[in-house]
Amino acid sequence: MSEFVSRISIVCFAASYAVALGCEASRPVFRSAFRGLTLIGFTAAGLAAHTLFLGWRALNASAVPLSSPFDWYLLAAWLLAAGYLYFTIANPRTPVGLFMLPVVLALVGAAQLSSREPFPQSPATQVWGRSTAASTSRPA
């Protein structure tokens, strides 16, 4: 199982979201129950692959999770994709994907172009860490 998860790439879930966007864009041209099922299926598959990718990265990255721009872009894309899937299932006649899926794909593209290196620690974060540690160690 871990070998399967380790081979999931950004292309897997980006392609699923792109197919879902294509199905969403074809909504004005024709109505079909098959199109709706395909739309939900590809979105769910993309979201599942996206979830596995983020989980694998969190477990195997050299830095802590969400410590790079790459991780934050992918998390934002995951949240939007999950919201889109919910809205599509809750209200199937509203073409919300025409607005949300391009943003999801743009965030995935931005993640691909962004740095995977952890954010640098600034003096402000070091001071914040000291003040938080000092406030928790004081007796009441």
C-alpha positions in Angstrom: 0.0 0.0 0.0 2.8 2.5 0.9 4.4 1.9 -2.5 1.1 2.7 -4.2 0.7 5.9 -2.2 4.3 7.0 -2.7 3.7 7.0 -6.5 0.8 9.5 -6.4 1.8 12.7 -8.0 0.2 16.1 -8.4 -0.7 15.1 -12.0 -3.0 12.4 -10.7 -5.4 14.7 -8.8 -4.9 17.7 -11.1 -6.0 15.6 -14.1 -9.1 14.4 -12.1 -10.0 18.0 -11.3 -9.5 19.0 -15.0 -11.8 16.2 -16.2 -14.4 17.3 -13.6 -14.1 20.9 -14.9 -14.6 19.6 -18.4 -17.8 17.8 -17.3 -18.9 21.0 -15.5 -18.2 23.1 -18.7 -20.3 20.7 -20.8 -23.3 21.2 -18.5 -25.0 23.9 -20.7 -24.5 21.8 -23.9 -26.2 18.6 -22.7 -27.8 17.2 -19.6 -27.1 13.6 -18.6 -27.1 11.6 -15.4 -23.9 10.0 -16.7 -22.2 13.4 -16.8 -23.2 14.1 -13.2 -22.0 10.7 -12.0 -18.7 11.2 -13.9 -18.3 14.7 -12.5 -18.8 13.4 -8.9 -16.6 10.4 -9.5 -13.6 12.3 -10.9 -13.9 14.9 -8.2 -14.0 12.2 -5.5 -11.1 10.3 -7.0 -9.1 13.5 -7.3 -9.9 14.4 -3.7 -8.9 10.9 -2.5 -5.6 11.1 -4.4 -5.1 14.6 -3.1 -5.7 13.4 0.5 -3.3 10.5 0.1 -0.7 12.8 -1.4 -0.9 15.3 1.5 -0.9 12.5 4.1 2.1 10.8 2.5 3.9 14.2 2.4 3.1 14.9 6.0 4.4 11.6 7.2 7.6 11.5 5.0 8.7 15.1 4.6 11.9 16.2 6.2 10.3 19.2 7.8 7.1 19.5 9.8 3.8 19.5 7.8 2.6 22.8 6.4 6.0 24.4 6.7 6.4 25.4 3.0 4.4 27.4 0.4 4.0 24.2 -1.5 2.1 22.6 1.4 -0.1 25.6 2.0 -1.2 25.9 -1.7 -2.1 22.2 -1.8 -4.0 22.5 1.5 -6.0 25.5 0.1 -6.7 23.5 -3.1 -7.8 20.5 -1.0 -10.2 22.6 1.0 -11.8 24.2 -2.1 -12.1 20.8 -3.8 -13.8 19.3 -0.7 -16.1 22.3 -0.6 -16.9 21.9 -4.3 -17.7 18.2 -3.9 -20.0 19.0 -1.0 -21.8 21.8 -2.9 -22.1 19.6 -6.0 -23.7 16.7 -4.1 -25.9 19.0 -2.0 -27.2 21.1 -5.0 -26.4 19.2 -8.3 -28.1 21.8 -10.5 -25.8 24.6 -9.6 -22.7 24.8 -11.7 -20.4 26.0 -8.9 -17.5 24.1 -10.4 -17.2 26.7 -13.2 -16.0 29.0 -10.5 -14.3 26.8 -7.9 -12.4 24.2 -10.1 -10.3 26.8 -12.0 -9.2 28.2 -8.6 -8.4 24.7 -7.4 -6.3 24.0 -10.5 -4.6 27.4 -10.2 -3.6 26.6 -6.6 -2.3 23.2 -7.6 -0.3 24.9 -10.4 1.0 27.5 -8.0 2.1 24.7 -5.6 4.0 23.0 -8.4 5.8 26.3 -9.1 6.4 27.2 -5.5 9.2 26.3 -3.2 9.1 23.1 -1.2 11.7 24.4 1.3 10.3 25.2 4.8 9.7 28.8 5.6 12.7 30.5 7.1 12.5 31.1 10.9 12.6 34.8 11.5 13.5 36.5 14.8 9.8 37.2 15.3 8.9 33.5 15.3 11.7 32.8 17.8 10.4 35.5 20.1 6.9 34.2 19.8 8.1 30.7 20.7 9.9 32.0 23.8 6.9 34.1 25.0 4.5 31.2 24.5 6.8 28.8 26.4 7.3 31.3 29.2 3.5 31.9 29.6 2.8 28.1 29.8 5.5 27.5 32.4 4.4 30.1 34.9 2.5 28.8 37.9 -0.9 30.2 38.4 
